[in-house]
Protein backbone atom coordinates (compact mmCIF):
# COMPACT_ATOMS: atom_id res chain seq x y z
CA UNK A 1 0.00 0.00 0.00
CA UNK A 2 2.75 2.45 0.92
CA UNK A 3 4.45 1.76 -2.41
CA UNK A 4 1.42 3.06 -4.28
CA UNK A 5 1.11 6.12 -2.06
CA UNK A 6 4.81 7.00 -2.37
CA UNK A 7 4.79 6.60 -6.15
CA UNK A 8 1.70 8.74 -6.50
CA UNK A 9 3.14 11.52 -4.35
CA UNK A 10 6.22 11.54 -6.53
CA UNK A 11 4.18 11.78 -9.73
CA UNK A 12 1.90 14.51 -8.37
CA UNK A 13 4.86 16.59 -7.16
CA UNK A 14 6.58 16.36 -10.56
CA UNK A 15 3.46 17.27 -12.54
CA UNK A 16 2.69 20.30 -10.42
CA UNK A 17 6.28 21.50 -10.60
CA UNK A 18 5.90 21.48 -14.37
CA UNK A 19 2.56 23.24 -14.14
CA UNK A 20 4.16 26.21 -12.35
CA UNK A 21 5.75 27.05 -15.69
CA UNK A 22 2.31 27.87 -17.14
CA UNK A 23 2.23 31.37 -18.61
CA UNK A 24 -1.35 32.21 -17.61
CA UNK A 25 -4.35 31.17 -15.56
CA UNK A 26 -6.01 30.07 -18.81
CA UNK A 27 -3.22 27.53 -19.24
CA UNK A 28 -4.04 26.21 -15.77
CA UNK A 29 -7.71 25.89 -16.68
CA UNK A 30 -6.82 24.02 -19.85
CA UNK A 31 -4.65 21.56 -17.90
CA UNK A 32 -7.20 20.56 -15.28
CA UNK A 33 -9.01 17.72 -17.02
CA UNK A 34 -5.84 16.08 -18.37
CA UNK A 35 -4.21 16.40 -14.94
CA UNK A 36 -7.18 14.74 -13.22
CA UNK A 37 -7.33 11.87 -15.70
CA UNK A 38 -3.57 11.29 -15.44
CA UNK A 39 -3.57 11.22 -11.63
CA UNK A 40 -6.63 8.94 -11.52
CA UNK A 41 -5.10 6.56 -14.07
CA UNK A 42 -1.73 6.36 -12.31
CA UNK A 43 -3.42 5.86 -8.96
CA UNK A 44 -5.63 3.08 -10.27
CA UNK A 45 -2.65 1.23 -11.77
CA UNK A 46 -0.58 1.53 -8.59
CA UNK A 47 -3.36 0.47 -6.25
CA UNK A 48 -4.39 -2.48 -8.40
CA UNK A 49 -0.78 -3.68 -8.34
CA UNK A 50 -0.92 -3.49 -4.53
CA UNK A 51 -4.20 -5.44 -4.55
CA UNK A 52 -2.56 -8.21 -6.58
CA UNK A 53 0.43 -8.28 -4.22
CA UNK A 54 -1.80 -8.37 -1.10
CA UNK A 55 -3.85 -11.27 -2.46
CA UNK A 56 -0.80 -13.32 -3.43
CA UNK A 57 0.87 -12.59 -0.09
CA UNK A 58 -2.30 -13.72 1.70
CA UNK A 59 -2.39 -16.97 -0.28
CA UNK A 60 1.27 -17.71 0.41
CA UNK A 61 1.10 -16.80 4.11
CA UNK A 62 -1.68 -19.36 4.68
CA UNK A 63 -0.53 -22.02 2.23
CA UNK A 64 2.98 -22.21 3.67
CA UNK A 65 1.99 -22.32 7.36
CA UNK A 66 3.84 -25.06 9.30
CA UNK A 67 1.95 -28.34 9.20
CA UNK A 68 -0.15 -27.48 6.15
CA UNK A 69 2.12 -28.18 3.17
CA UNK A 70 5.77 -27.75 2.17
CA UNK A 71 4.97 -26.91 -1.44
CA UNK A 72 4.57 -23.48 -3.02
CA UNK A 73 1.08 -22.36 -4.05
CA UNK A 74 0.10 -22.15 -7.70
CA UNK A 75 -2.14 -19.44 -9.12
CA UNK A 76 -4.67 -20.23 -11.80
CA UNK A 77 -7.62 -18.80 -13.71
CA UNK A 78 -9.81 -18.92 -10.60
CA UNK A 79 -7.44 -16.53 -8.84
CA UNK A 80 -7.40 -14.21 -11.85
CA UNK A 81 -11.19 -14.23 -12.08
CA UNK A 82 -11.55 -13.53 -8.37
CA UNK A 83 -9.19 -10.54 -8.50
CA UNK A 84 -10.99 -9.18 -11.54
CA UNK A 85 -14.32 -9.43 -9.70
CA UNK A 86 -12.98 -7.74 -6.56
CA UNK A 87 -11.45 -4.88 -8.55
CA UNK A 88 -14.65 -4.34 -10.52
CA UNK A 89 -17.13 -4.54 -7.66
CA UNK A 90 -15.39 -3.47 -4.47
CA UNK A 91 -15.47 -0.22 -2.52
CA UNK A 92 -12.36 0.96 -4.32
CA UNK A 93 -13.98 0.54 -7.73
CA UNK A 94 -16.95 2.68 -6.71
CA UNK A 95 -14.61 5.45 -5.56
CA UNK A 96 -12.60 5.26 -8.81
CA UNK A 97 -15.76 6.14 -10.71
CA UNK A 98 -16.02 9.56 -9.07
CA UNK A 99 -12.39 10.27 -8.23
CA UNK A 100 -11.39 12.00 -11.49
CA UNK A 101 -14.53 14.13 -11.72
CA UNK A 102 -14.33 15.19 -8.06
CA UNK A 103 -10.65 16.03 -8.50
CA UNK A 104 -11.45 18.09 -11.60
CA UNK A 105 -14.05 20.06 -9.65
CA UNK A 106 -11.63 20.63 -6.79
CA UNK A 107 -8.83 21.84 -9.06
CA UNK A 108 -11.15 24.23 -10.86
CA UNK A 109 -12.41 25.59 -7.54
CA UNK A 110 -8.80 26.21 -6.47
CA UNK A 111 -8.20 28.21 -9.63
CA UNK A 112 -11.35 30.27 -9.13
CA UNK A 113 -10.41 31.00 -5.52
CA UNK A 114 -6.88 31.93 -6.51
CA UNK A 115 -8.03 34.32 -9.21
CA UNK A 116 -10.54 35.90 -6.81
CA UNK A 117 -7.79 36.54 -4.27
CA UNK A 118 -5.43 37.97 -6.89
CA UNK A 119 -2.89 35.14 -6.57
CA UNK A 120 -0.30 34.43 -9.24
CA UNK A 121 0.17 31.17 -11.13
CA UNK A 122 2.72 29.60 -8.69
CA UNK A 123 0.47 30.24 -5.67
CA UNK A 124 -2.60 28.87 -7.48
CA UNK A 125 -0.66 25.77 -8.50
CA UNK A 126 0.33 25.21 -4.85
CA UNK A 127 -3.37 25.30 -3.93
CA UNK A 128 -4.19 22.87 -6.74
CA UNK A 129 -1.51 20.51 -5.48
CA UNK A 130 -3.02 20.61 -1.98
CA UNK A 131 -6.39 19.62 -3.49
CA UNK A 132 -4.79 16.73 -5.40
CA UNK A 133 -2.93 15.52 -2.31
CA UNK A 134 -6.09 15.59 -0.18
CA UNK A 135 -8.08 13.70 -2.82
CA UNK A 136 -5.44 11.02 -3.29
CA UNK A 137 -4.95 10.63 0.47
CA UNK A 138 -8.65 9.90 0.84
CA UNK A 139 -8.56 7.23 -1.85
CA UNK A 140 -5.40 5.66 -0.40
CA UNK A 141 -7.12 5.45 3.01
CA UNK A 142 -10.04 3.63 1.42
CA UNK A 143 -7.62 1.36 -0.44
CA UNK A 144 -5.92 0.29 2.81
CA UNK A 145 -9.26 -1.08 4.00
CA UNK A 146 -9.89 -2.82 0.68
CA UNK A 147 -6.42 -4.36 0.61
CA UNK A 148 -6.91 -5.75 4.12
CA UNK A 149 -9.98 -7.57 2.80
CA UNK A 150 -8.07 -8.85 -0.24
CA UNK A 151 -5.27 -10.14 2.00
CA UNK A 152 -7.71 -12.09 4.17
CA UNK A 153 -9.45 -13.44 1.08
CA UNK A 154 -6.07 -14.61 -0.13
CA UNK A 155 -5.51 -16.39 3.19
CA UNK A 156 -8.82 -18.22 2.87
CA UNK A 157 -7.97 -19.32 -0.65
CA UNK A 158 -4.45 -20.27 0.43
CA UNK A 159 -5.91 -22.54 3.10
CA UNK A 160 -8.28 -24.05 0.53
CA UNK A 161 -5.38 -24.77 -1.82
CA UNK A 162 -3.42 -26.32 1.06
CA UNK A 163 -6.33 -28.56 2.03
CA UNK A 164 -6.77 -29.69 -1.56
CA UNK A 165 -3.08 -30.55 -1.89
CA UNK A 166 -2.69 -32.27 1.49
CA UNK A 167 -6.02 -34.06 1.42
CA UNK A 168 -6.71 -32.91 5.00
CA UNK A 169 -9.45 -30.69 6.39
CA UNK A 170 -8.83 -28.11 9.09
CA UNK A 171 -10.89 -25.81 11.26
CA UNK A 172 -10.65 -22.03 11.18
CA UNK A 173 -11.67 -18.98 13.14
CA UNK A 174 -11.80 -15.23 12.72
CA UNK A 175 -9.85 -13.18 15.24
CA UNK A 176 -12.10 -10.16 15.69
CA UNK A 177 -10.99 -6.91 17.32
CA UNK A 178 -13.02 -6.61 20.52
CA UNK A 179 -13.46 -2.95 21.45
CA UNK A 180 -15.93 -0.09 21.03
CA UNK A 181 -15.03 0.34 17.34
CA UNK A 182 -16.15 -3.18 16.42
CA UNK A 183 -19.54 -3.29 14.71
CA UNK A 184 -22.50 -5.37 15.96
CA UNK A 185 -22.21 -7.80 13.04
CA UNK A 186 -18.62 -8.67 13.87
CA UNK A 187 -19.37 -8.97 17.58
CA UNK A 188 -22.16 -11.42 16.67
CA UNK A 189 -19.73 -13.29 14.44
CA UNK A 190 -17.11 -13.51 17.19
CA UNK A 191 -19.70 -14.92 19.62
CA UNK A 192 -20.94 -17.45 17.07
CA UNK A 193 -17.65 -19.16 16.24
CA UNK A 194 -16.86 -22.06 18.61
CA UNK A 195 -13.53 -21.96 20.42
CA UNK A 196 -12.32 -24.95 18.42
CA UNK A 197 -13.24 -23.23 15.14
CA UNK A 198 -15.31 -24.26 12.16
CA UNK A 199 -14.57 -26.09 8.94
CA UNK A 200 -14.10 -23.65 6.09
CA UNK A 201 -17.45 -24.17 4.39
CA UNK A 202 -19.26 -23.85 7.71
CA UNK A 203 -17.39 -20.62 8.49
CA UNK A 204 -18.35 -19.15 5.13
CA UNK A 205 -21.99 -20.14 5.63
CA UNK A 206 -22.01 -18.59 9.11
CA UNK A 207 -20.73 -15.32 7.68
CA UNK A 208 -23.39 -15.35 4.97
CA UNK A 209 -26.08 -15.94 7.60
CA UNK A 210 -24.86 -13.07 9.80
CA UNK A 211 -24.34 -10.81 6.77
CA UNK A 212 -28.00 -11.29 5.82
CA UNK A 213 -29.08 -10.56 9.39
CA UNK A 214 -27.32 -7.19 9.34
CA UNK A 215 -28.02 -6.24 5.74
CA UNK A 216 -24.43 -6.73 4.55
CA UNK A 217 -23.39 -8.06 1.15
CA UNK A 218 -20.33 -10.28 0.83
CA UNK A 219 -18.23 -9.66 -2.26
CA UNK A 220 -15.61 -12.14 -1.09
CA UNK A 221 -16.05 -14.82 1.56
CA UNK A 222 -13.37 -14.28 4.20
CA UNK A 223 -14.88 -11.33 6.10
CA UNK A 224 -18.20 -9.57 6.60
CA UNK A 225 -16.50 -6.28 5.81
CA UNK A 226 -12.83 -5.40 6.06
CA UNK A 227 -12.52 -2.46 8.44
CA UNK A 228 -12.91 -4.41 11.68
CA UNK A 229 -9.29 -5.50 12.11
CA UNK A 230 -10.33 -9.11 11.57
CA UNK A 231 -7.87 -11.87 10.66
CA UNK A 232 -8.59 -15.35 9.35
CA UNK A 233 -6.60 -18.03 11.20
CA UNK A 234 -6.32 -21.81 11.19
CA UNK A 235 -6.99 -23.55 14.51
CA UNK A 236 -4.01 -25.69 15.47
C-alpha positions in Angstrom: 0.0 0.0 0.0 2.7 2.5 0.9 4.5 1.8 -2.4 1.4 3.1 -4.3 1.1 6.1 -2.1 4.8 7.0 -2.4 4.8 6.6 -6.1 1.7 8.7 -6.5 3.1 11.5 -4.3 6.2 11.5 -6.5 4.2 11.8 -9.7 1.9 14.5 -8.4 4.9 16.6 -7.2 6.6 16.4 -10.6 3.5 17.3 -12.5 2.7 20.3 -10.4 6.3 21.5 -10.6 5.9 21.5 -14.4 2.6 23.2 -14.1 4.2 26.2 -12.4 5.8 27.1 -15.7 2.3 27.9 -17.1 2.2 31.4 -18.6 -1.3 32.2 -17.6 -4.4 31.2 -15.6 -6.0 30.1 -18.8 -3.2 27.5 -19.2 -4.0 26.2 -15.8 -7.7 25.9 -16.7 -6.8 24.0 -19.9 -4.7 21.6 -17.9 -7.2 20.6 -15.3 -9.0 17.7 -17.0 -5.8 16.1 -18.4 -4.2 16.4 -14.9 -7.2 14.7 -13.2 -7.3 11.9 -15.7 -3.6 11.3 -15.4 -3.6 11.2 -11.6 -6.6 8.9 -11.5 -5.1 6.6 -14.1 -1.7 6.4 -12.3 -3.4 5.9 -9.0 -5.6 3.1 -10.3 -2.7 1.2 -11.8 -0.6 1.5 -8.6 -3.4 0.5 -6.2 -4.4 -2.5 -8.4 -0.8 -3.7 -8.3 -0.9 -3.5 -4.5 -4.2 -5.4 -4.5 -2.6 -8.2 -6.6 0.4 -8.3 -4.2 -1.8 -8.4 -1.1 -3.8 -11.3 -2.5 -0.8 -13.3 -3.4 0.9 -12.6 -0.1 -2.3 -13.7 1.7 -2.4 -17.0 -0.3 1.3 -17.7 0.4 1.1 -16.8 4.1 -1.7 -19.4 4.7 -0.5 -22.0 2.2 3.0 -22.2 3.7 2.0 -22.3 7.4 3.8 -25.1 9.3 2.0 -28.3 9.2 -0.2 -27.5 6.2 2.1 -28.2 3.2 5.8 -27.7 2.2 5.0 -26.9 -1.4 4.6 -23.5 -3.0 1.1 -22.4 -4.1 0.1 -22.2 -7.7 -2.1 -19.4 -9.1 -4.7 -20.2 -11.8 -7.6 -18.8 -13.7 -9.8 -18.9 -10.6 -7.4 -16.5 -8.8 -7.4 -14.2 -11.8 -11.2 -14.2 -12.1 -11.6 -13.5 -8.4 -9.2 -10.5 -8.5 -11.0 -9.2 -11.5 -14.3 -9.4 -9.7 -13.0 -7.7 -6.6 -11.5 -4.9 -8.5 -14.7 -4.3 -10.5 -17.1 -4.5 -7.7 -15.4 -3.5 -4.5 -15.5 -0.2 -2.5 -12.4 1.0 -4.3 -14.0 0.5 -7.7 -16.9 2.7 -6.7 -14.6 5.4 -5.6 -12.6 5.3 -8.8 -15.8 6.1 -10.7 -16.0 9.6 -9.1 -12.4 10.3 -8.2 -11.4 12.0 -11.5 -14.5 14.1 -11.7 -14.3 15.2 -8.1 -10.7 16.0 -8.5 -11.4 18.1 -11.6 -14.1 20.1 -9.7 -11.6 20.6 -6.8 -8.8 21.8 -9.1 -11.2 24.2 -10.9 -12.4 25.6 -7.5 -8.8 26.2 -6.5 -8.2 28.2 -9.6 -11.3 30.3 -9.1 -10.4 31.0 -5.5 -6.9 31.9 -6.5 -8.0 34.3 -9.2 -10.5 35.9 -6.8 -7.8 36.5 -4.3 -5.4 38.0 -6.9 -2.9 35.1 -6.6 -0.3 34.4 -9.2 0.2 31.2 -11.1 2.7 29.6 -8.7 0.5 30.2 -5.7 -2.6 28.9 -7.5 -0.7 25.8 -8.5 0.3 25.2 -4.9 -3.4 25.3 -3.9 -4.2 22.9 -6.7 -1.5 20.5 -5.5 -3.0 20.6 -2.0 -6.4 19.6 -3.5 -4.8 16.7 -5.4 -2.9 15.5 -2.3 -6.1 15.6 -0.2 -8.1 13.7 -2.8 -5.4 11.0 -3.3 -4.9 10.6 0.5 -8.7 9.9 0.8 -8.6 7.2 -1.8 -5.4 5.7 -0.4 -7.1 5.5 3.0 -10.0 3.6 1.4 -7.6 1.4 -0.4 -5.9 0.3 2.8 -9.3 -1.1 4.0 -9.9 -2.8 0.7 -6.4 -4.4 0.6 -6.9 -5.7 4.1 -10.0 -7.6 2.8 -8.1 -8.8 -0.2 -5.3 -10.1 2.0 -7.7 -12.1 4.2 -9.5 -13.4 1.1 -6.1 -14.6 -0.1 -5.5 -16.4 3.2 -8.8 -18.2 2.9 -8.0 -19.3 -0.6 -4.4 -20.3 0.4 -5.9 -22.5 3.1 -8.3 -24.1 0.5 -5.4 -24.8 -1.8 -3.4 -26.3 1.1 -6.3 -28.6 2.0 -6.8 -29.7 -1.6 -3.1 -30.5 -1.9 -2.7 -32.3 1.5 -6.0 -34.1 1.4 -6.7 -32.9 5.0 -9.5 -30.7 6.4 -8.8 -28.1 9.1 -10.9 -25.8 11.3 -10.6 -22.0 11.2 -11.7 -19.0 13.1 -11.8 -15.2 12.7 -9.8 -13.2 15.2 -12.1 -10.2 15.7 -11.0 -6.9 17.3 -13.0 -6.6 20.5 -13.5 -3.0 21.4 -15.9 -0.1 21.0 -15.0 0.3 17.3 -16.2 -3.2 16.4 -19.5 -3.3 14.7 -22.5 -5.4 16.0 -22.2 -7.8 13.0 -18.6 -8.7 13.9 -19.4 -9.0 17.6 -22.2 -11.4 16.7 -19.7 -13.3 14.4 -17.1 -13.5 17.2 -19.7 -14.9 19.6 -20.9 -17.5 17.1 -17.6 -19.2 16.2 -16.9 -22.1 18.6 -13.5 -22.0 20.4 -12.3 -25.0 18.4 -13.2 -23.2 15.1 -15.3 -24.3 12.2 -14.6 -26.1 8.9 -14.1 -23.7 6.1 -17.5 -24.2 4.4 -19.3 -23.9 7.7 -17.4 -20.6 8.5 -18.4 -19.2 5.1 -22.0 -20.1 5.6 -22.0 -18.6 9.1 -20.7 -15.3 7.7 -23.4 -15.4 5.0 -26.1 -15.9 7.6 -24.9 -13.1 9.8 -24.3 -10.8 6.8 -28.0 -11.3 5.8 -29.1 -10.6 9.4 -27.3 -7.2 9.3 -28.0 -6.2 5.7 -24.4 -6.7 4.6 -23.4 -8.1 1.2 -20.3 -10.3 0.8 -18.2 -9.7 -2.3 -15.6 -12.1 -1.1 -16.0 -14.8 1.6 -13.4 -14.3 4.2 -14.9 -11.3 6.1 -18.2 -9.6 6.6 -16.5 -6.3 5.8 -12.8 -5.4 6.1 -12.5 -2.5 8.4 -12.9 -4.4 11.7 -9.3 -5.5 12.1 -10.3 -9.1 11.6 -7.9 -11.9 10.7 -8.6 -15.4 9.4 -6.6 -18.0 11.2 -6.3 -21.8 11.2 -7.0 -23.6 14.5 -4.0 -25.7 15.5 
